[in-house]
Amino acid sequence: MSAVPGPSNTICDVPGIRVGNAQDFRVRSGVTVVLPERPAVGGVDVRGGAPGTCEIELLDPANSVTEVHALVLSGGSAFGLDAAGAVRNRLATREIGLRVAGAVVPIVPAAILFDLANGGDKAWGETPPYRALALRALAAIDAPLELGSVGAGAGARAGSVAGGLGSASAVCPVTGCTVAALIAVNAVGEPGFPDGRTLFAWYLEQVGEMGNQPPPSGPVDLALRTKQHPTLGANTTIGVVATDAPLTKAEARRMAIMAQDGLAVSLRPIHTPFDGDTIFALATGRQDLAVTPEVLMRLGALAADCTARAVARGVLAARSLGTVPSWRERAHGGNG
């Protein structure tokens, strides 16, 4: 019996996980906030050569803090790290956070992608929009989750086409646990074959989520294709995998490590010197089961599959970005 998607086929299928998005299409950028209903165990794996992050080291299993109160994915390169501070401050006013010596300190790790050169209005002076966008995303936490040109994926590119925010879920038939991914796709590499019809992740498609992708046509061209004039730090695919299994920090990190393989089968090339690919992991612990190495293997494999499917769904749902076409526009002549 194989795993099947959850009811919404998004990360919101994981009990205890909520997501809010906000974007500014004039700026061509946005913010995504992932908010567990209760503190969750967190992990992270960084594979790209040019990451932009905050509060990463505390997720190392060797370090003391075990609770994560929110995660932030943002556009805006280093300016987007302001978003985490805004979320941290707002959660503190709600008394959500780690209690230390009478203070409340929310733990809000974050990762950013580079969308500064996509043609949007970035003349924000000393007031980048990311704090305001983060608070809007937090306020939208209970809205239905949209995919494509929203949140952190609003100004993203995937190689020669528009990138976007994608999500997918799966229910493990052996454990009953739900695993899901939420990915903002902004890779230097391409998401599909040179035929322009077929995404690399086509063989993982579930219940028509990719529009019934055709298999690749003809011999596979292995020539390397990327964005024109790759630039260090000007790309990056970031995201979150989550489960309701009761993982430790070390197990959450292992799930994040395995999930990176989903990027490797859905984007080519990946983990380059030009990308800052970062995957977080969250475990809400809602399921009551013993996590053996075999269970972790199954959850990690599903995390990789969900990550690849989320990449494909994000690209398929994206609209054109200025002169950069959407995948659907280029492949089928439809509207971007």
N, C-alpha and C positions, 0 to 999 in steps of 0.2 A: 504494500500500500504506500503510495507516494504522498508527499506533503501537498496540501492545497492552500490557496490563499485564504486569509481571514475575510470577514464580512466586507470591509472597506478596501482591502488590499493595500493598506497603508500602515505606517508605523503606529497609527492610532488604534490598531487592532490589539496592540500589546496593552493589557490591562494596567492602568495607572500612568499612561503616557499621553500627554496632550501637546499640541503644536500650534503656534501662532505665527503668521506671516505678515509682513508689511513691506511695501515697496513704493518707490517714487520713480515713475516712468520718465519724468523730466531729467532726473539724475541718472536713470538707468542703473539702479542699484536697489538693494533691499536687505532685510534682516529676517532670520528665522529663529524662533525661540522654542526649545524643547523643554517642557516643564513636567517633571514627574509629580504625581499627586502627593506622594510621600518621598522623603529622601531615598535615592537609589544608589546602588553600588556602581562605580564608574571605572572605566578603563580607557586606554587610548593607544593607538599605534600610528606613528608618523613615518611615512615612506618617501615623500617627495623631498627634493633637494633644496627647496626654498620655502619652508613653512612660515606661517604667521599665526601665532597662538598665544594664549595666556592660561595660567594655572594648569599646566601640563604635568610638571614634576610631581605635584601632590597625588596624581593618579598612579604613580609608580607603586607597585605592590609592596616595596620596601618602606614606603612612607606611611605616616600615621592616619591621615584623614581618610575615612571610608565613605562619607556621604557626599553626594552631588545633589544640588538643589535645582539646578537648571543648566542647560547647555545653550550656547549661542553660536550660530553660523551666520556670517555676515559678508557682504561685499565690502568694497571700499579699501582693500589692502589694509595697511596699518591703521588708517583712520577708523576702520570698522571695529577695531578693538574697543572703541568707546562704547559700543553697544552692550558689552558685558558689564561695564560699570553701571550703566543705567538699570539693567536688570537686577544687578546685585543690590543697588540702593533701594529699588522699589520692593524687592523681596524682604529686605531688612525692615522696612516700615510695616510689613505684614507679619513680622516676627517669624519669618521663615529663614532658617539658617542654622549653622553650628553655634551652640551656646558655649562661649569661652569667657570666663571671668566676668560674668554678668552682661556680656555683649552678645549680639546676634550677628554672625558673620556668614552670609550666604556663600556657598561654594559654586562658582559659575565659570567653569572652563569654556574657552571659546576658540574658534578658528576662523580665519578670514580667507577670502579669495580676492584676486586682483581683477577688477573691472573698471579701472580708471581710464582706460584708453578706448572705451566702446562708443564714444561720441556723445555721451550724456553731459549735462551741465554740471561740471565739478568745481565751479567757481564759488565755493562756499566760504572762502576766507577762513576765519578762526572758528567757524561754527559748522563743522561737518554734520550731516543729518542723522548720523547713526544712533545717537542717544534717543532722539525723537522717534526714529523708526523702531528701535527696540521696544520703547514703551507702547507704541501702537501694536507691535506684534504681540506683546504680552497681553494687551487688552483684547486681542482677537483670539485668545487661546482656546476658546470654546467654539469658534466658527468652524464650519466644514473645511477640511484640509484640501486646498487646491494644489495642482501640480503645474509645472511648466515655468512660465516667466513670472514667477512670484517669489517673495522672500529673498533668500540669499541667491537664488537663481535668476533674479529679475534681469540682471545685466550680464549673464554668463555666456560664454562661447565654448563649444566643443569642437576643436579643430576648425573646419571651414564652415560650420553651421552654428546656429544659436544653441546654447546650452540651456539648462533649466533645472528646476527642483523636481526630483522624482522620488517615488516611494513604492514599496512592495512588501508583502507579508507572506508568511507561511506558517501552518500549524503542523508541528512534528507529529507524525502518526504513532511514534513509539512512546514519546513522553507526554504528549498532549500540550506541550509548551508552544507558545507563539513566539516567533522570531520575525523581525522586520527591519527594514532599512529606510533611511531618509538621506538622499544624496543631492548635493548641489554640484552640478557638472560644469566644470570650467577648464577642461583639460587642454593641453597643447596638442594632444593626439586626437585622432578621429574616432567617432563612435560606430562607424560602419564600413562595409566593404566598398571598394571603388565603384561598384555598379550603381551606388547611390540608392539602391532599393532595400538593402538588407543590413540591419544592425548586427554588430558582432554578437550580441546576446540573443539572437533570434531563436536559438535552439532551447532556451530556457523559458520561452513564453508560456504563460498560464492563462487559461480561460479568455483568450483573445485580447489580453491586456496591451499587446503591441500592435494591434490591428491586423492580426494574422500574418505575421512576417513571412515572406517567401524565403526559401533557402537561397544561398548565394548562387548566382548564375555564372557558369563558365569556370575556367581555371582561376584560382585565387591569386591575385596580384600582391606580392609581398613587398612592393616598393613602399618605403616609409613616407607617410604623408602627415603633415602637421600644419598648425597655423603658419602663415607667412611670417618670416623674420621672428622666430622664437626669441623671447627675452627672459632673462633670469627673473623669477618671482612674478611674472606677469600672467600666471595661469592658476592652477590649483583646483583639485576636486576635494571637497570636504563633506563629511556626513556623520551619521549616527546609526549604529545598529542597536537594537534593543530586544530584550526578552523578559518574560515573566518568570524565568527560572531563578532560583536563589544562588546566584554566582558569587564567588569571592572576587576581590580585586584582581588577583592573578588570573582567575578564570575569565573575568570580563576582558582583561587584556588579551588573552589567548583568542577569544571570540573576535576582538577587533583585528588581531593579526590575520586570522583566517578570512575575515570579511574583505581585507585588502585584495584577496585573490579575485573577488568579484569585479574589482576595477580592472584587473589584469585581463579578464576575458571580455570586457565590454568597451575598453578604450585602448588604442594603440598609437604611439607608445604611452606608457604610464610610468609613474615614479621617476621622472626624468630630473635633470638638474634645473629645469625650468618650472617645475610644478612643486607645490607644497602639500601634497596629498596627505590628509589627516582623517582618520576614522576614530570616532569615539564609540564606546560601548556603554550601555546602561542595562542594569538588571533590577527589576522591581521586586523580585522575590515573591510574587503572588502565588506561584505554584509550590506545592509541598512535595518535594522529591529529593532524593539523594543524587547529587551531580557527580557521577563517576566519570572517568576519562572517556568512556564510550559515549555517555550522554553529552559531554562537552564537544566531542568530535561531531556528533550529529547536529548540535546547535550551531557550531562554527561553520559547518558545511552549508546549512540553510542560510546563515548570515551572508556567506559569499554569494549564494544564488540570489538572495533578495537584493544584495547590493548591485549585482549585474542587471537584474530586472529593473531596479530603481533607476539606474543610469539610463536604460533604454526608454523607460516611461517619461523621465524628465526631458530627454531630447525630443521625443515624439510630441509631448505636450507643449513644447516651447514655441513661441511666436518668433517671427523674424525680428532681428535686432538691427535697426538702421539698414545698412546695405548688406548685412549678413543674413542669408536666407535661413528659414527654418528647415528642418529635415523634411517635413511633409511638403513644403513648398518646392524644395529642390527635387524631391523624389517623384512627386505626383502632380506638380503644377498647381497645387491648391493654395489657399490663402495662408500666409504666415501668421 
